[in-house]
Amino acid sequence: MTRFASPVSALIICVDEADMIGPCLESIDFCAEIIVVDSGSTDGTVECVKGYIAKGYPIKLLHNDWPGFPRQRQFSLDHATQPWCLSIDPDERVDDQLRQSIVAITQAAADNKVSGWYIRRRDWLKGYGYAHRWVLHNRLMRLFRREGATMDLTARVHEAFHVPGETGTIEEGVLLHRREISVEEDLARANAYSGLKAVTLVEKGKKPGLVRLVLSPFGNFLKFYLAKRYFLCGRHGFVYSMSVMIYSFATEAKLYEASERNDPV
């Protein structure tokens, strides 16, 4: 497989990811173009990326002050030139099977009607490792044709690229998402993200509901622990599913609180 030969622009946004971005870049060395948008790293991230540029990686290193997740991702897309784009975070890696799948898809006949492909992401659970291979990993829209792709700029969290036309799911291979997150860090992130999600819901006119406040958290726990099979990861899967439940409850509670105060969270 020839390096840097696939007609793909990899899109990476980052800040202070010196300990993560190297393996990420090495896993996407099949891409003809790599767009790295840094928003002000001070830990050596930029120097690390420049090191890969010196090794011949086709990296376009850009700086853009942080405008929020959706606008930063749109900024990266605006600078892409290849017909296909792969959105990937610095703490993710493309495994060998996924690499082969992406190369095959992007080098197939141009008359393929599929405009975007969902990719499954296998998360790293602290103290356990990568989630059990039988877990039903989350699907994310990460590989798509550049032409026609858009980003919902109103979203503040869980932003995703949208594509016109048909979509599919890559069945062979996964994104490996490795980041050591303690319970304390996970709860802090759930608190921050739930606030952003609640603001987005308020702006879109979403109204709170008592039934959803009561049932949504438990529903999400059961979805992850049983339906997605995180029970296969033992107590670590239980903790992971509980964190999803806490995030869901915090979002609904903040939405309820905002509606009672009649303010934007």
Contacts in CASP RR format, 6 or more apart in sequence:
PFRMAT RR
TARGET T0000
AUTHOR 0000-0000-0000
METHOD contacts of the structure
MODEL  1
MTRFASPVSALIICVDEADMIGPCLESIDFCAEIIVVDSGSTDGTVECVK
GYIAKGYPIKLLHNDWPGFPRQRQFSLDHATQPWCLSIDPDERVDDQLRQ
SIVAITQAAADNKVSGWYIRRRDWLKGYGYAHRWVLHNRLMRLFRREGAT
MDLTARVHEAFHVPGETGTIEEGVLLHRREISVEEDLARANAYSGLKAVT
LVEKGKKPGLVRLVLSPFGNFLKFYLAKRYFLCGRHGFVYSMSVMIYSFA
TEAKLYEASERNDPV
1 30 0 8 1.000
1 99 0 8 1.000
1 100 0 8 1.000
1 103 0 8 1.000
2 30 0 8 1.000
3 29 0 8 1.000
3 30 0 8 1.000
4 29 0 8 1.000
4 30 0 8 1.000
4 31 0 8 1.000
4 32 0 8 1.000
4 57 0 8 1.000
4 58 0 8 1.000
5 30 0 8 1.000
5 32 0 8 1.000
6 30 0 8 1.000
6 31 0 8 1.000
6 32 0 8 1.000
6 84 0 8 1.000
6 102 0 8 1.000
6 103 0 8 1.000
6 106 0 8 1.000
6 107 0 8 1.000
7 32 0 8 1.000
7 82 0 8 1.000
7 83 0 8 1.000
7 84 0 8 1.000
7 106 0 8 1.000
7 107 0 8 1.000
8 30 0 8 1.000
8 31 0 8 1.000
8 32 0 8 1.000
8 33 0 8 1.000
8 82 0 8 1.000
8 84 0 8 1.000
8 85 0 8 1.000
8 86 0 8 1.000
8 102 0 8 1.000
8 106 0 8 1.000
8 143 0 8 1.000
9 31 0 8 1.000
9 32 0 8 1.000
9 33 0 8 1.000
9 34 0 8 1.000
9 35 0 8 1.000
9 80 0 8 1.000
9 81 0 8 1.000
9 82 0 8 1.000
9 84 0 8 1.000
9 85 0 8 1.000
9 86 0 8 1.000
9 146 0 8 1.000
10 28 0 8 1.000
10 31 0 8 1.000
10 33 0 8 1.000
10 34 0 8 1.000
10 35 0 8 1.000
10 85 0 8 1.000
10 86 0 8 1.000
10 88 0 8 1.000
11 35 0 8 1.000
11 37 0 8 1.000
11 73 0 8 1.000
11 76 0 8 1.000
11 77 0 8 1.000
11 80 0 8 1.000
11 85 0 8 1.000
11 86 0 8 1.000
11 87 0 8 1.000
11 88 0 8 1.000
12 21 0 8 1.000
12 24 0 8 1.000
12 34 0 8 1.000
12 35 0 8 1.000
12 36 0 8 1.000
12 37 0 8 1.000
12 76 0 8 1.000
12 88 0 8 1.000
12 89 0 8 1.000
12 90 0 8 1.000
13 37 0 8 1.000
13 39 0 8 1.000
13 69 0 8 1.000
13 72 0 8 1.000
13 73 0 8 1.000
13 75 0 8 1.000
13 76 0 8 1.000
13 89 0 8 1.000
14 21 0 8 1.000
14 36 0 8 1.000
14 37 0 8 1.000
14 38 0 8 1.000
14 39 0 8 1.000
14 41 0 8 1.000
14 45 0 8 1.000
14 89 0 8 1.000
14 90 0 8 1.000
15 38 0 8 1.000
15 39 0 8 1.000
15 40 0 8 1.000
15 41 0 8 1.000
15 45 0 8 1.000
15 66 0 8 1.000
16 40 0 8 1.000
16 41 0 8 1.000
16 42 0 8 1.000
16 43 0 8 1.000
16 45 0 8 1.000
17 41 0 8 1.000
17 43 0 8 1.000
17 45 0 8 1.000
17 90 0 8 1.000
17 91 0 8 1.000
18 41 0 8 1.000
18 43 0 8 1.000
18 44 0 8 1.000
18 45 0 8 1.000
18 47 0 8 1.000
18 48 0 8 1.000
19 43 0 8 1.000
20 90 0 8 1.000
20 91 0 8 1.000
20 179 0 8 1.000
21 36 0 8 1.000
21 45 0 8 1.000
21 48 0 8 1.000
21 49 0 8 1.000
21 90 0 8 1.000
22 48 0 8 1.000
22 52 0 8 1.000
22 90 0 8 1.000
23 93 0 8 1.000
24 88 0 8 1.000
24 89 0 8 1.000
24 90 0 8 1.000
24 91 0 8 1.000
24 92 0 8 1.000
24 93 0 8 1.000
25 34 0 8 1.000
25 49 0 8 1.000
25 52 0 8 1.000
25 57 0 8 1.000
25 59 0 8 1.000
27 93 0 8 1.000
27 94 0 8 1.000
27 95 0 8 1.000
27 99 0 8 1.000
28 34 0 8 1.000
28 86 0 8 1.000
28 88 0 8 1.000
28 94 0 8 1.000
29 57 0 8 1.000
30 99 0 8 1.000
30 102 0 8 1.000
30 103 0 8 1.000
31 58 0 8 1.000
31 82 0 8 1.000
31 86 0 8 1.000
32 58 0 8 1.000
32 82 0 8 1.000
33 58 0 8 1.000
33 60 0 8 1.000
33 80 0 8 1.000
33 81 0 8 1.000
33 82 0 8 1.000
34 57 0 8 1.000
34 58 0 8 1.000
34 59 0 8 1.000
34 60 0 8 1.000
35 59 0 8 1.000
35 60 0 8 1.000
35 62 0 8 1.000
35 76 0 8 1.000
35 79 0 8 1.000
35 80 0 8 1.000
36 49 0 8 1.000
36 59 0 8 1.000
36 60 0 8 1.000
36 61 0 8 1.000
36 62 0 8 1.000
37 62 0 8 1.000
37 63 0 8 1.000
37 64 0 8 1.000
37 72 0 8 1.000
37 75 0 8 1.000
37 76 0 8 1.000
37 79 0 8 1.000
38 45 0 8 1.000
38 46 0 8 1.000
38 49 0 8 1.000
38 61 0 8 1.000
38 62 0 8 1.000
38 63 0 8 1.000
38 64 0 8 1.000
39 63 0 8 1.000
39 64 0 8 1.000
39 65 0 8 1.000
39 66 0 8 1.000
39 72 0 8 1.000
40 46 0 8 1.000
40 63 0 8 1.000
40 65 0 8 1.000
40 66 0 8 1.000
46 61 0 8 1.000
49 59 0 8 1.000
49 61 0 8 1.000
50 61 0 8 1.000
52 59 0 8 1.000
53 59 0 8 1.000
53 61 0 8 1.000
60 79 0 8 1.000
62 75 0 8 1.000
62 76 0 8 1.000
62 79 0 8 1.000
64 72 0 8 1.000
64 75 0 8 1.000
66 72 0 8 1.000
67 75 0 8 1.000
68 156 0 8 1.000
69 155 0 8 1.000
69 156 0 8 1.000
69 157 0 8 1.000
69 159 0 8 1.000
70 151 0 8 1.000
70 152 0 8 1.000
70 153 0 8 1.000
70 154 0 8 1.000
70 155 0 8 1.000
70 156 0 8 1.000
70 159 0 8 1.000
71 151 0 8 1.000
71 153 0 8 1.000
73 87 0 8 1.000
73 151 0 8 1.000
73 159 0 8 1.000
73 161 0 8 1.000
74 151 0 8 1.000
74 153 0 8 1.000
76 87 0 8 1.000
77 85 0 8 1.000
77 146 0 8 1.000
77 149 0 8 1.000
77 151 0 8 1.000
77 161 0 8 1.000
80 146 0 8 1.000
82 146 0 8 1.000
83 106 0 8 1.000
83 145 0 8 1.000
83 146 0 8 1.000
83 147 0 8 1.000
84 105 0 8 1.000
84 106 0 8 1.000
84 143 0 8 1.000
84 144 0 8 1.000
84 145 0 8 1.000
84 146 0 8 1.000
85 143 0 8 1.000
85 144 0 8 1.000
85 145 0 8 1.000
85 146 0 8 1.000
85 149 0 8 1.000
85 161 0 8 1.000
86 94 0 8 1.000
86 102 0 8 1.000
86 142 0 8 1.000
86 143 0 8 1.000
87 141 0 8 1.000
87 142 0 8 1.000
87 143 0 8 1.000
87 144 0 8 1.000
87 161 0 8 1.000
88 94 0 8 1.000
88 142 0 8 1.000
88 175 0 8 1.000
89 177 0 8 1.000
91 177 0 8 1.000
91 178 0 8 1.000
91 179 0 8 1.000
92 121 0 8 1.000
92 175 0 8 1.000
92 176 0 8 1.000
92 177 0 8 1.000
92 178 0 8 1.000
93 175 0 8 1.000
93 176 0 8 1.000
93 178 0 8 1.000
94 102 0 8 1.000
94 175 0 8 1.000
94 176 0 8 1.000
95 173 0 8 1.000
95 174 0 8 1.000
95 175 0 8 1.000
95 176 0 8 1.000
96 173 0 8 1.000
97 172 0 8 1.000
97 173 0 8 1.000
97 174 0 8 1.000
98 119 0 8 1.000
98 170 0 8 1.000
98 172 0 8 1.000
98 173 0 8 1.000
98 174 0 8 1.000
98 175 0 8 1.000
100 172 0 8 1.000
101 170 0 8 1.000
101 171 0 8 1.000
101 172 0 8 1.000
101 173 0 8 1.000
102 143 0 8 1.000
102 170 0 8 1.000
105 112 0 8 1.000
105 114 0 8 1.000
105 117 0 8 1.000
105 143 0 8 1.000
105 170 0 8 1.000
106 143 0 8 1.000
113 165 0 8 1.000
113 166 0 8 1.000
114 165 0 8 1.000
114 166 0 8 1.000
114 167 0 8 1.000
114 168 0 8 1.000
115 144 0 8 1.000
115 145 0 8 1.000
115 148 0 8 1.000
115 163 0 8 1.000
115 164 0 8 1.000
115 165 0 8 1.000
115 166 0 8 1.000
115 167 0 8 1.000
116 141 0 8 1.000
116 143 0 8 1.000
116 144 0 8 1.000
116 145 0 8 1.000
116 163 0 8 1.000
116 165 0 8 1.000
116 166 0 8 1.000
116 167 0 8 1.000
116 168 0 8 1.000
117 141 0 8 1.000
117 142 0 8 1.000
117 143 0 8 1.000
117 144 0 8 1.000
117 167 0 8 1.000
117 168 0 8 1.000
117 169 0 8 1.000
117 170 0 8 1.000
118 139 0 8 1.000
118 140 0 8 1.000
118 141 0 8 1.000
118 142 0 8 1.000
118 167 0 8 1.000
118 168 0 8 1.000
118 169 0 8 1.000
118 170 0 8 1.000
119 139 0 8 1.000
119 140 0 8 1.000
119 141 0 8 1.000
119 142 0 8 1.000
119 143 0 8 1.000
119 169 0 8 1.000
119 170 0 8 1.000
119 173 0 8 1.000
119 174 0 8 1.000
119 175 0 8 1.000
120 137 0 8 1.000
120 138 0 8 1.000
120 139 0 8 1.000
120 140 0 8 1.000
120 169 0 8 1.000
120 170 0 8 1.000
120 173 0 8 1.000
120 174 0 8 1.000
120 175 0 8 1.000
121 137 0 8 1.000
121 138 0 8 1.000
121 139 0 8 1.000
121 140 0 8 1.000
121 174 0 8 1.000
121 175 0 8 1.000
121 176 0 8 1.000
121 177 0 8 1.000
122 130 0 8 1.000
122 131 0 8 1.000
122 133 0 8 1.000
122 135 0 8 1.000
122 137 0 8 1.000
122 174 0 8 1.000
122 175 0 8 1.000
122 176 0 8 1.000
122 177 0 8 1.000
123 130 0 8 1.000
123 131 0 8 1.000
123 137 0 8 1.000
123 138 0 8 1.000
123 177 0 8 1.000
123 240 0 8 1.000
124 130 0 8 1.000
124 131 0 8 1.000
124 176 0 8 1.000
124 177 0 8 1.000
124 178 0 8 1.000
124 179 0 8 1.000
124 180 0 8 1.000
125 131 0 8 1.000
125 233 0 8 1.000
125 236 0 8 1.000
125 237 0 8 1.000
125 239 0 8 1.000
125 240 0 8 1.000
126 180 0 8 1.000
126 181 0 8 1.000
126 182 0 8 1.000
126 236 0 8 1.000
127 236 0 8 1.000
128 233 0 8 1.000
128 234 0 8 1.000
128 236 0 8 1.000
128 237 0 8 1.000
129 236 0 8 1.000
130 176 0 8 1.000
130 178 0 8 1.000
131 137 0 8 1.000
131 230 0 8 1.000
131 232 0 8 1.000
131 233 0 8 1.000
131 237 0 8 1.000
131 240 0 8 1.000
132 229 0 8 1.000
132 230 0 8 1.000
132 232 0 8 1.000
132 233 0 8 1.000
134 229 0 8 1.000
134 232 0 8 1.000
135 228 0 8 1.000
135 229 0 8 1.000
135 230 0 8 1.000
135 232 0 8 1.000
135 233 0 8 1.000
136 227 0 8 1.000
136 228 0 8 1.000
136 229 0 8 1.000
137 174 0 8 1.000
137 228 0 8 1.000
138 228 0 8 1.000
139 169 0 8 1.000
140 160 0 8 1.000
140 175 0 8 1.000
141 160 0 8 1.000
141 161 0 8 1.000
141 162 0 8 1.000
141 163 0 8 1.000
141 167 0 8 1.000
142 161 0 8 1.000
142 175 0 8 1.000
143 170 0 8 1.000
144 161 0 8 1.000
144 163 0 8 1.000
145 163 0 8 1.000
148 163 0 8 1.000
148 164 0 8 1.000
149 161 0 8 1.000
149 162 0 8 1.000
149 163 0 8 1.000
150 161 0 8 1.000
150 162 0 8 1.000
150 163 0 8 1.000
151 159 0 8 1.000
151 160 0 8 1.000
151 161 0 8 1.000
151 162 0 8 1.000
152 159 0 8 1.000
152 160 0 8 1.000
152 162 0 8 1.000
154 200 0 8 1.000
154 203 0 8 1.000
154 204 0 8 1.000
155 200 0 8 1.000
156 196 0 8 1.000
156 197 0 8 1.000
156 199 0 8 1.000
156 200 0 8 1.000
157 193 0 8 1.000
157 196 0 8 1.000
157 197 0 8 1.000
157 200 0 8 1.000
158 193 0 8 1.000
158 197 0 8 1.000
181 189 0 8 1.000
183 239 0 8 1.000
183 243 0 8 1.000
186 243 0 8 1.000
187 243 0 8 1.000
187 246 0 8 1.000
190 243 0 8 1.000
190 246 0 8 1.000
190 247 0 8 1.000
190 250 0 8 1.000
191 250 0 8 1.000
193 247 0 8 1.000
194 247 0 8 1.000
194 250 0 8 1.000
194 251 0 8 1.000
194 254 0 8 1.000
195 250 0 8 1.000
195 251 0 8 1.000
195 254 0 8 1.000
195 265 0 8 1.000
197 251 0 8 1.000
198 251 0 8 1.000
198 254 0 8 1.000
198 255 0 8 1.000
198 258 0 8 1.000
198 265 0 8 1.000
199 264 0 8 1.000
199 265 0 8 1.000
201 251 0 8 1.000
201 255 0 8 1.000
202 255 0 8 1.000
202 258 0 8 1.000
202 259 0 8 1.000
202 264 0 8 1.000
202 265 0 8 1.000
203 264 0 8 1.000
206 255 0 8 1.000
207 259 0 8 1.000
208 252 0 8 1.000
208 255 0 8 1.000
208 256 0 8 1.000
208 259 0 8 1.000
209 252 0 8 1.000
209 256 0 8 1.000
212 252 0 8 1.000
213 249 0 8 1.000
213 252 0 8 1.000
213 253 0 8 1.000
213 256 0 8 1.000
216 248 0 8 1.000
216 249 0 8 1.000
216 252 0 8 1.000
217 245 0 8 1.000
217 246 0 8 1.000
217 248 0 8 1.000
217 249 0 8 1.000
217 252 0 8 1.000
218 245 0 8 1.000
219 245 0 8 1.000
219 248 0 8 1.000
220 244 0 8 1.000
220 245 0 8 1.000
220 247 0 8 1.000
220 248 0 8 1.000
221 241 0 8 1.000
221 242 0 8 1.000
221 244 0 8 1.000
221 245 0 8 1.000
221 248 0 8 1.000
223 244 0 8 1.000
224 230 0 8 1.000
224 240 0 8 1.000
224 241 0 8 1.000
224 244 0 8 1.000
225 231 0 8 1.000
225 237 0 8 1.000
225 238 0 8 1.000
225 241 0 8 1.000
230 237 0 8 1.000
230 238 0 8 1.000
230 240 0 8 1.000
230 241 0 8 1.000
231 237 0 8 1.000
231 238 0 8 1.000
233 240 0 8 1.000
254 265 0 8 1.000
255 265 0 8 1.000
257 265 0 8 1.000
258 264 0 8 1.000
258 265 0 8 1.000
END
